[in-house]
């Protein structure tokens, strides 16, 4: 369902008020420094309806759409990428996947928990030997009566330590049929046989990144996403309707980071005085500020166009890949240019710009790397390979 511009503005205003309460600057800095943040923040966001924003009213949500969800992600990321990541673990990794891919029983049992801020998923896709080539996953799942036994390892499982389930892509058949013998399984993180090792990263700190090992982990066969009828059919789910929106979630986060960097550089240029005048009066700085504002506007327009195509039910795969590529690479350039405007203050710890730089550098890597998007674009536009 659509909402009016006034209702949309009210949602953004409620997000801003909540952030002033739960994510003051000092707390954001502490989450980054300690690489940890309280899971209870999810329930605070749920308390103003944010976790159920795209969940149908019958399951306790607001019944809005992807555009509103991405707008909230972008707004939160302006303040804290850590908090935005926590929010995505609720509304996207859990909520969107259950809504679009879950069985009727899974929707009835789990979507109300998402709306209440009581359910988080961590993605279990990448592995020590597997990155973008998901059809090559090695973590194995075998049927044993009414249970599934899982053995293997997952890498880059952000938030696995505080999530309720790992949404794990597993090899559920022979390797000869790479795409036909894959399944998505919901693995409770408190299951016997699961062990986790924290991985330190330079940016996107707060929701810690983990390596996860599965040693004879047993889950009910009903934990296959979509019900047991979807056993060996995960490739259909990977290529389904959620894929295009999943590409746009890091885009929304990137734009939020870019907005925060431009806002800080814009304000700093009007406060800093050198050679007897504010540096916003120096041509080189003025030109850089004009460039970052223009680049940021282009990023927003790319995202809006992708959402327009999705809203109209038109083919959007090429556009969403172009948007992920353009925005991820573009925001890195925007943030680095803003850092140069701040000079040494943009490099020193204790200033927001230094954190924004570290957070931005992963944008061309996660959520489908820029290299993968370039390949997608060329393939989808049917560019010959030889």
C-alpha positions, 0 to 999 in steps of 0.5 A: 500500500502507498502512503502520502508524503505527509505520512512518509514525513511523519515516519522519518520524524519518528525515526529521528526522535527515536535516534536522538533517544537511543543513539546519541553521538557518545553511544554511537562512538562506544558501539564502534569502539567496543564492536558491540551494541545492545540487542534490546535496541531492536525492541525500541525500534519495534515500539514505534512500529519500525520493525513491522513496517513492511509486515502485513497487518494480520501479522502485527505490522503496518503493511507498508512496503519496500520503499518505506523500509529502505527510507528507514534504513537510510535514515538510521544509517545517517546516525549509525551503520551499526544500528542500521545493520541491527535493523536489517537483521530484523526487517530484512534478513528475518522479516522479508525472507519469511514474508516472501519465502516462508511457509504459511506456518512459518509466517504465522509463527515468526512474522509477529515476532519480527514486528515485535522486535523479538526475532533476528536472523544472521545470513549464513551464505559465504564460507571459507572457500566460497564467496560470490559463487554460492552454488559451490557451498560446501556446508552439508545438510543430510536428512536423518528421519525427521531431522536435518544434520548440518556440518560445515562452516560459514564466514562473515556471519554478521550478528550471529552472536545475538541473532536467533537463527542463522539463515544458512544456505547448505548443500543438501544433495550431490555436487553434480547438480550445483544449483538444484541441490541447495536448501535454506535452513533456519538454524537456531543459534543456541543449537548444540554443535554450533561454535562461533569465532569473532572476526575483527573488522576495520569498519561497520563495527557494532554488530560483530562479524563471526565465523560459525562452525556446525558440527552435527547440528540437528534441526527439524526438517520443518526448518527448511525455509518455505517448508520441507517442500523447498528442500533442494530448491534454494536456488529458486529462492535466491533468484526470487523477488527478494533478490532485487530488494536485497541489492538495494538495502546496502544502497540505502545504507550507503546513501545514509553514510554519504549524507552524514559525510556531506552534512559534516563536511558542509558544516565544517567548511562554514566553521573552519577559518584559514587565511582570514576567511571560512574555507567554504569561500576557497574555490577548491573546497567549494568545488569539492562540496559541489561535487559531493552534493551532485554525486549524492543526488545522483545516488538518490535518483538511481535508488528512486528509479530502481524502486519505481521499476519494482513498484510497477512490476517491471524488470529491474535486475539490470537497474538494481545491479547498476544502482548497487555498483554506482552507489557503492563506488560513488559513496566511497568517493564522496566520503573520501572527498569529504574527509579531505575537506576536514583535513587532519580532523577527518583522519583522527579518531574521535571524529565521526568522519574517520568512522564514516570512512571506515564504514564506507570502504566495505560498500563495494564489497558486501551485498554483492561486490562491484565486480559481481555487479559489473558481471551481472550487468554485462550478462543481463544486457547479453554482451557476448563473451567472445 
